[in-house]
Protein backbone atom coordinates (compact mmCIF):
# COMPACT_ATOMS: atom_id res chain seq x y z
CA UNK A 1 0.00 0.00 0.00
CA UNK A 2 1.34 3.41 -0.94
CA UNK A 3 0.79 6.01 1.74
CA UNK A 4 1.26 9.74 1.74
CA UNK A 5 4.10 10.29 4.17
CA UNK A 6 4.44 13.78 5.68
CA UNK A 7 7.69 15.49 4.64
CA UNK A 8 9.33 15.24 8.07
CA UNK A 9 9.15 11.43 7.98
CA UNK A 10 11.04 10.93 4.68
CA UNK A 11 14.63 11.53 5.89
CA UNK A 12 14.19 9.26 8.91
CA UNK A 13 12.59 6.53 6.78
CA UNK A 14 15.60 6.71 4.40
CA UNK A 15 18.03 6.27 7.31
CA UNK A 16 16.01 3.41 8.75
CA UNK A 17 15.87 1.51 5.47
CA UNK A 18 19.56 2.12 4.75
CA UNK A 19 20.98 1.09 8.10
CA UNK A 20 18.57 -0.98 10.19
CA UNK A 21 18.61 -4.75 10.52
CA UNK A 22 14.90 -4.75 11.28
CA UNK A 23 12.21 -4.09 8.74
CA UNK A 24 9.72 -1.69 10.17
CA UNK A 25 6.86 -0.49 8.01
CA UNK A 26 5.28 2.96 7.92
CA UNK A 27 1.52 2.95 7.41
CA UNK A 28 -1.55 5.17 7.68
CA UNK A 29 -2.05 6.71 11.13
CA UNK A 30 -4.00 4.73 13.70
CA UNK A 31 -5.94 7.93 14.47
CA UNK A 32 -5.80 11.51 13.21
CA UNK A 33 -5.38 14.84 14.93
CA UNK A 34 -5.51 18.11 12.97
CA UNK A 35 -2.69 19.58 15.09
CA UNK A 36 -0.18 16.80 14.28
CA UNK A 37 1.31 15.01 11.32
CA UNK A 38 1.16 11.31 12.05
CA UNK A 39 2.03 7.86 10.75
CA UNK A 40 1.96 4.47 12.35
CA UNK A 41 5.04 2.30 12.54
CA UNK A 42 4.67 -1.48 12.45
CA UNK A 43 6.98 -4.32 13.33
CA UNK A 44 5.28 -7.04 11.31
CA UNK A 45 7.46 -9.79 12.73
CA UNK A 46 6.23 -9.15 16.29
CA UNK A 47 2.84 -7.55 15.59
CA UNK A 48 3.59 -4.26 17.36
CA UNK A 49 2.47 -0.86 16.13
CA UNK A 50 2.85 2.66 17.46
CA UNK A 51 1.61 6.06 16.39
CA UNK A 52 4.32 8.57 15.51
CA UNK A 53 3.26 12.19 15.84
CA UNK A 54 4.85 15.59 15.44
CA UNK A 55 3.18 18.95 16.06
CA UNK A 56 2.49 20.89 12.86
CA UNK A 57 3.55 24.06 14.70
CA UNK A 58 7.23 23.02 14.76
CA UNK A 59 9.65 23.86 11.99
CA UNK A 60 10.33 21.04 9.51
CA UNK A 61 13.83 20.63 11.01
CA UNK A 62 12.40 20.28 14.53
CA UNK A 63 9.81 17.82 13.23
CA UNK A 64 12.54 15.67 11.66
CA UNK A 65 14.44 15.54 14.98
CA UNK A 66 11.28 14.53 16.85
CA UNK A 67 10.44 11.84 14.28
CA UNK A 68 14.03 10.54 14.46
CA UNK A 69 13.81 10.34 18.25
CA UNK A 70 10.52 8.39 18.14
CA UNK A 71 11.66 6.04 15.35
CA UNK A 72 14.96 5.45 17.16
CA UNK A 73 13.17 4.41 20.36
CA UNK A 74 10.94 2.01 18.41
CA UNK A 75 13.81 0.56 16.37
CA UNK A 76 15.98 -0.05 19.45
CA UNK A 77 13.01 -1.82 21.07
CA UNK A 78 12.47 -3.94 17.98
CA UNK A 79 16.17 -4.85 17.77
CA UNK A 80 16.14 -5.88 21.40
CA UNK A 81 13.03 -8.06 20.92
CA UNK A 82 14.91 -9.88 18.15
CA UNK A 83 18.00 -10.43 20.29
CA UNK A 84 20.09 -8.08 18.13
CA UNK A 85 22.40 -5.30 19.38
CA UNK A 86 20.03 -2.51 20.39
CA UNK A 87 21.90 0.44 18.91
CA UNK A 88 20.38 2.36 16.02
CA UNK A 89 21.88 4.15 14.36
CA UNK A 90 25.25 3.03 15.59
CA UNK A 91 27.87 5.68 16.36
CA UNK A 92 30.69 5.35 13.83
CA UNK A 93 33.10 7.03 16.28
CA UNK A 94 32.42 4.40 18.97
CA UNK A 95 31.24 1.17 17.25
CA UNK A 96 29.45 -1.33 19.46
CA UNK A 97 28.89 1.12 22.30
CA UNK A 98 25.95 3.48 21.73
CA UNK A 99 23.53 4.86 19.18
CA UNK A 100 23.69 8.32 17.71
CA UNK A 101 21.40 11.03 19.07
CA UNK A 102 19.07 13.14 16.89
CA UNK A 103 19.66 16.87 17.39
CA UNK A 104 19.55 20.25 15.71
CA UNK A 105 22.91 21.65 14.69
CA UNK A 106 22.32 25.21 13.68
CA UNK A 107 19.28 24.78 11.46
CA UNK A 108 20.06 21.22 10.33
CA UNK A 109 18.62 18.01 11.78
CA UNK A 110 21.59 15.73 12.45
CA UNK A 111 22.73 12.52 14.05
CA UNK A 112 25.42 13.31 16.61
CA UNK A 113 27.60 11.33 18.98
CA UNK A 114 26.15 11.65 22.50
CA UNK A 115 29.66 11.39 24.03
CA UNK A 116 31.46 14.01 21.96
CA UNK A 117 28.63 16.05 20.48
CA UNK A 118 30.25 15.64 17.03
CA UNK A 119 27.88 15.72 14.08
CA UNK A 120 28.13 12.37 12.28
CA UNK A 121 25.56 12.88 9.51
CA UNK A 122 22.57 14.94 8.46
CA UNK A 123 19.39 12.98 9.19
CA UNK A 124 18.38 11.33 5.92
CA UNK A 125 21.93 10.83 4.63
CA UNK A 126 23.01 7.64 6.44
CA UNK A 127 24.28 4.85 4.22
CA UNK A 128 24.68 1.14 4.83
CA UNK A 129 27.78 0.48 6.98
CA UNK A 130 29.79 -1.06 4.13
CA UNK A 131 29.41 2.18 2.09
CA UNK A 132 30.35 4.69 4.80
CA UNK A 133 33.39 6.83 3.85
CA UNK A 134 36.62 5.82 5.57
CA UNK A 135 38.84 8.39 7.34
C-alpha positions as CSV (number, residue, x, y, z in Angstrom):
1,X,0.0,0.0,0.0
2,X,1.3,3.4,-0.9
3,X,0.8,6.0,1.7
4,X,1.3,9.7,1.7
5,X,4.1,10.3,4.2
6,X,4.4,13.8,5.7
7,X,7.7,15.5,4.6
8,X,9.3,15.2,8.1
9,X,9.2,11.4,8.0
10,X,11.0,10.9,4.7
11,X,14.6,11.5,5.9
12,X,14.2,9.3,8.9
13,X,12.6,6.5,6.8
14,X,15.6,6.7,4.4
15,X,18.0,6.3,7.3
16,X,16.0,3.4,8.7
17,X,15.9,1.5,5.5
18,X,19.6,2.1,4.7
19,X,21.0,1.1,8.1
20,X,18.6,-1.0,10.2
21,X,18.6,-4.8,10.5
22,X,14.9,-4.7,11.3
23,X,12.2,-4.1,8.7
24,X,9.7,-1.7,10.2
25,X,6.9,-0.5,8.0
26,X,5.3,3.0,7.9
27,X,1.5,3.0,7.4
28,X,-1.6,5.2,7.7
29,X,-2.0,6.7,11.1
30,X,-4.0,4.7,13.7
31,X,-5.9,7.9,14.5
32,X,-5.8,11.5,13.2
33,X,-5.4,14.8,14.9
34,X,-5.5,18.1,13.0
35,X,-2.7,19.6,15.1
36,X,-0.2,16.8,14.3
37,X,1.3,15.0,11.3
38,X,1.2,11.3,12.0
39,X,2.0,7.9,10.8
40,X,2.0,4.5,12.4
41,X,5.0,2.3,12.5
42,X,4.7,-1.5,12.5
43,X,7.0,-4.3,13.3
44,X,5.3,-7.0,11.3
45,X,7.5,-9.8,12.7
46,X,6.2,-9.2,16.3
47,X,2.8,-7.5,15.6
48,X,3.6,-4.3,17.4
49,X,2.5,-0.9,16.1
50,X,2.9,2.7,17.5
51,X,1.6,6.1,16.4
52,X,4.3,8.6,15.5
53,X,3.3,12.2,15.8
54,X,4.8,15.6,15.4
55,X,3.2,19.0,16.1
56,X,2.5,20.9,12.9
57,X,3.5,24.1,14.7
58,X,7.2,23.0,14.8
59,X,9.6,23.9,12.0
60,X,10.3,21.0,9.5
61,X,13.8,20.6,11.0
62,X,12.4,20.3,14.5
63,X,9.8,17.8,13.2
64,X,12.5,15.7,11.7
65,X,14.4,15.5,15.0
66,X,11.3,14.5,16.9
67,X,10.4,11.8,14.3
68,X,14.0,10.5,14.5
69,X,13.8,10.3,18.2
70,X,10.5,8.4,18.1
71,X,11.7,6.0,15.4
72,X,15.0,5.5,17.2
73,X,13.2,4.4,20.4
74,X,10.9,2.0,18.4
75,X,13.8,0.6,16.4
76,X,16.0,0.0,19.4
77,X,13.0,-1.8,21.1
78,X,12.5,-3.9,18.0
79,X,16.2,-4.9,17.8
80,X,16.1,-5.9,21.4
81,X,13.0,-8.1,20.9
82,X,14.9,-9.9,18.1
83,X,18.0,-10.4,20.3
84,X,20.1,-8.1,18.1
85,X,22.4,-5.3,19.4
86,X,20.0,-2.5,20.4
87,X,21.9,0.4,18.9
88,X,20.4,2.4,16.0
89,X,21.9,4.2,14.4
90,X,25.2,3.0,15.6
91,X,27.9,5.7,16.4
92,X,30.7,5.3,13.8
93,X,33.1,7.0,16.3
94,X,32.4,4.4,19.0
95,X,31.2,1.2,17.2
96,X,29.5,-1.3,19.5
97,X,28.9,1.1,22.3
98,X,26.0,3.5,21.7
99,X,23.5,4.9,19.2
100,X,23.7,8.3,17.7
101,X,21.4,11.0,19.1
102,X,19.1,13.1,16.9
103,X,19.7,16.9,17.4
104,X,19.5,20.3,15.7
105,X,22.9,21.6,14.7
106,X,22.3,25.2,13.7
107,X,19.3,24.8,11.5
108,X,20.1,21.2,10.3
109,X,18.6,18.0,11.8
110,X,21.6,15.7,12.4
111,X,22.7,12.5,14.0
112,X,25.4,13.3,16.6
113,X,27.6,11.3,19.0
114,X,26.2,11.6,22.5
115,X,29.7,11.4,24.0
116,X,31.5,14.0,22.0
117,X,28.6,16.1,20.5
118,X,30.2,15.6,17.0
119,X,27.9,15.7,14.1
120,X,28.1,12.4,12.3
121,X,25.6,12.9,9.5
122,X,22.6,14.9,8.5
123,X,19.4,13.0,9.2
124,X,18.4,11.3,5.9
125,X,21.9,10.8,4.6
126,X,23.0,7.6,6.4
127,X,24.3,4.8,4.2
128,X,24.7,1.1,4.8
129,X,27.8,0.5,7.0
130,X,29.8,-1.1,4.1
131,X,29.4,2.2,2.1
132,X,30.4,4.7,4.8
133,X,33.4,6.8,3.9
134,X,36.6,5.8,5.6
135,X,38.8,8.4,7.3
